[in-house]
Amino acid sequence: MTHEEFMRLAIEEAKKGDYPYGAVIVKNGEVIAKGHNTTIRSNDPTAHAEINAIRDATAKIKKSSLEGCTLYATCEPCSMCVSACIWAGISTIVFGVSIKDILDVTEKQVNVSCEDIISKGFVEIKVVKGVLREECMKLYK
């Protein structure tokens, strides 16, 4: 599957969330986990799509390391989520819209790029931006 096909799965996942954020984790071309935002229904401010997907993936593989995995997210991961990606050892992050893209739509964003946080971490994570950007942006309007 292509970046676009995996991002479409993340978009579908976002439609299930309390807020329109979706994530998919892929290893060796196979989806191993999905997540959407459940912060309201779970009364958990950390229940972002990416965090939920990471929790699901590590539970399924019974390891805390997601080395070799790619995270697809409809929006650029926030500082909390990208930090979790660093700790989990995610190898690649692919996102649709940037935090800057959605600042006009929502004020509830920490305006720090994931690349800025990655540069201060202890693992290298490849970042691919703007995959299905327009389709993802529709989620936030």
Buried (B, 14 or more C-beta within 10 A) or exposed (E): EEBEEBBBBBBBBBEBBBBBBBBBBBBEEEBBBBBBBBBEEEEEEEBBBBBBBBBBBBEEBEEEEBEEBBBBBBBBBBBBBBBBBBBBBBBBBBBBBBBEBBEEBEEEBEEEBBBEBBEEEEEEBEBEBBBBBEBBBEBBE
